[in-house]
Amino acid sequence: MKKSITYWAFKGGLEGEKDLNAALREAKRFGYEGIELTYHTSCGPLNPSTTQSDCEKILRYADQVGIEISSLASGLHWDYSPTSDDPDVRKQAKAHAKKAIQIANWMKLNRLLYVPGMVDVFFNPSVPVVPYDAVWKRATTVTKALLPTAEKNKVTLCVENVWTKFLYSPLEYRDFIDQFSSKYIKACFDVGNCVLMGYPEQWIRILGKRVKLVHFKDFKAEVGNVSGFCDLGEGSVDWKAVMSALRKTGYRGYCTAEMIPYKPGLVRKTSNTMDKIFNL
């Protein structure tokens, strides 16, 4: 397995203000083999205005630095949920997802982190709650609509388990993916995101070969809310069990540390901790 860090982990990254070339250099200097870039809806190095030429320039610089672009992520679903009650919001979500797929292709990536829908936005109570069954139906519809674009660009939609009150069981997570019978939809499994609902190693075993991307986070189960997210190795995750489960699935790809928000020294500290986790 290989070690990656999200662009969001750097100062200004979450806001799309971090100079990308500087982030590439810093990630390399701190021992990462890859960096996960992020699509922003209105700012940042990858956005709706990004061109193929822009992507080629990024790839050339990454090659000079000696670091890979490991994957592409996006937080677009928080602003434009694919399962919103508002048809216009759903339309915009689909358009942004198609642009992200195109950018992934231009970046020579075959995997895109994908969040197909949400019941609520845990950090923004003003966003209307959507019925769970409606979310499932709409998420299925939008995913079916996006798959031809994914297939054309040879980009796999990697469904992530996030705090959206949707796909809160490994069996349901698996079944949502399997209903499409397509090799272009798999799982981006986030280790820390499922700690409140169960044991990450069990989810990995159940998802098996469907896991095509992995996010590393840790979480203190006893806290029980968003404040429970913590530095790697300081929470409730049994990292030895997680690594054993990943190896049994045959996973050999990138593990990306999604450490947000930024705090001084965290990118370096996370790299050192990941080395220890990989050796478990």
N, C-alpha and C positions, 0 to 999 in steps of 0.2 A: 504494500500500500504506500501511497505517496502523500506528502504533506502540503496542504494549501491553506491560504488565509483569505477571507473576504475583503474586498476593497472597502467595505463599510467599517472595518475594524480600525482604519487609519483616521487620524484627526481630520475632520471635514469630509470624510468619505460618505457618511450617512446622509449628509446634506448635498452631496454631489459636488463639493467644492475642492476636494483633494486633487492636486495635480497627479494625473495618472502615471506619468513617467516617474515621478518621485515615488509613488506607491510601488511601482514595479521594482525600483532599485532597493527600496527599504525591505520589501518582502524577500528579495534575494539575499540581502545582507543579513537578515535575521534567520536564514536557513531554510526558507520555504522553497519547495520545488515548483509550486504553482500559485496563482492568485485567481480567485473567482471575481470576475467583473460583474457589474450590476447595471441594469437598464433603469434609467430614471425617466419619468414621464415628461419632465419639463426642464431638466438641467443635467449636469454631470457629463462625463466623457462619452457615454452611450445613451442616446435619447432619440426621439422621433425624427430628428434632423440628421442623424448619423448616416454616412454614406459608406459604400464599399471601400472607397479610397481611404476614408478615415480608419476603417478596420484594418486595412492592409498596412497602414502606417503604424498602428499599435502593434501588430504582429512583428513587423520588422524591428521595432525598438525592443520588444520583449525578447526577440532572438539575440539581439546585441547584448542585452543584460544577462541572458542565460536563464530565463525563467519562462515557464509555460503559462498560458491562459488555461486554467483548469476547467472552468465552466462559466455559465452565465446565469445570473439570478435577477430577480426583480421584486420590488415591493409594490408594483402597480395595483395589485389586487386590493390593497388597503384603500386606495383612492377610487379605483374603478373595479368594483367587484363583478366578476362574471355572472353572479347569481343575484344581483341587486333586483329589487322590485321595480326599479326604474329601467325601462327598455333602452333609453338613451345611454345610461351608464353601462349596461350590458354590451351595447354596440361599441362604445369606446373601449371597453375591456378587450373585446375581441380584436379590434384594430390594433391596440397596443401589443397584444399577444402575437399577432401576425408579424408585426415589426420586430419584436424580440426574436422570433424564429428566424427571420431573415438575417438579423445581425449575427445570431449564432452561426448561421451558415457562412456568412462573410468572415467570421472569426475562426472558421475551420473547426467549430465545435459541433459534436453530435449529440450533446445533451443540454437541455434547458430546464432549469428549475421552474416548476409550474404549480400554481395554487388554483384549483378549478372552481372554488366557491367558498362561501362562508355564511354561517348563521348570524354571527355578530362580529363587531370589532371590539375586542376586549379593552382597548385603551381609549376608545371613543364612544361613550354611551349615547351620543347624539345620533349615531348611525342606526337606522331602523333595524330591528331584529327580523330575520326572514325565517319562515317555517322550515324545519329540517327537511321535510319531504319535498318542498319546493326547491330547496338548494340541491338536493340529489338530482331532481329532474332537470333543472337548468344546467347544473354542472355537467351532466351527461350530454345534454344537447350542445353546449358550447364546445365540449371536448371533441365530439363527433365532427363538429363544423371545422375545428382547427386541425384535425388529423391529416386531411389531404395536403394542407400547407406544410405540416411537419414532415410528411412522407416525401413530398416534392423536394424539400430542402435537406432531407436525410438527417433531421434533428429529432431526437427522442424527447417527448414531454415527460419530465420526471416529477411526478406528483409528490409534493412535500406535505408532511404532517405538521400543521401549524396550529396555533391557538385560535381556531375559528369555530370551535364546537361542531366541527364536521370531520368525518372519518376518524372518530375517537375510539376505534377498535382495530386491532391488526387484521381481524377477519374481514371487516367491512372495507378497510383500506385495500386489502388484497382483492376483494370482490369488485370494488369500483374499477380497479385497473383491468381485471380479467374480462369484464363485460365487453370491452372493445375488441378483443381478439386481434390486437395489433402489436407488432414489435416496436412500434414507435410511441408507446406509452408504458412507462415503468415507474419506479419509486425513487424519490430523493428522501432518504430516511434521515431525520434529525434526531439524534440520540437524546438530547436534553428535553425536547418538546413533549415526549410521551411519558416522562417520569411520573407525572400526576395520575396518569391513567393505567400505568402498569410497569413492566420491566422491559427495557430496550432490547435485551438479548432475546426475549421471547418474540418480540415484534420482528426482529431480524430473521429468526428461524422461520417464522410463518411467511414472511415476504420472500425469503430465499433469493432465487436468481432474479427476481424483479428489482432488487436494489441495484441501481445504476449510478447513484450519487449518494454521498454520505456527508452530513453536517455534524460537527462536533460541538456540543454545548454541554454544560453540567448544570445541575439543579438540585437544590436542597428541598427534598420532599416535605420536610416538616414545616417549611415556611408556607407552602400551599398557595402562593400567588406569584405575580410577576417578579417580586423582589427575591424570589428563590433562585433565580439564575445567578450563577457564580462562576468563578474561574475554574478551568478544567482541573479535575482532581480534588476539588474542595466540596463537592456535592454528594448526592446519593447514588450516582451512576457507578455500577460495578464494571469498571473499565476492562478488567481481565476477562469477564464473561462476555462483554461486548466484542472485544477483539477476537475471542475464540469463535463467537457466532459468525462474525464477518468472514473469518478465514474458512469456516465450514461451508459458507455459501459460495466460496471461490472468488469473493470480491478482491480485486487487485487494483482498483482505481484510486482516485483522490479522496482523502478525508479533509474536508474544509472546515476550519475553525470559524464559526460565525460568532465572533466575540464583539458584541455591541452593548452599550455605546462605548466610544473610545475612552480610554484612560491611559495616562502615561505609563510606559513600560509593559503594557499588556501584550502587545504583539510579540515582543521578545520573550516574555515569560511563557506565553502560550506555545511558542515554538519549542522551548525546552521541555515543557510538560508533554507535548505530543510525542517527542522522542522517547520519553519514558513509557508512555502508553503503548507505543508501537512495539516496545520490547517486552510487554507483558505476555 
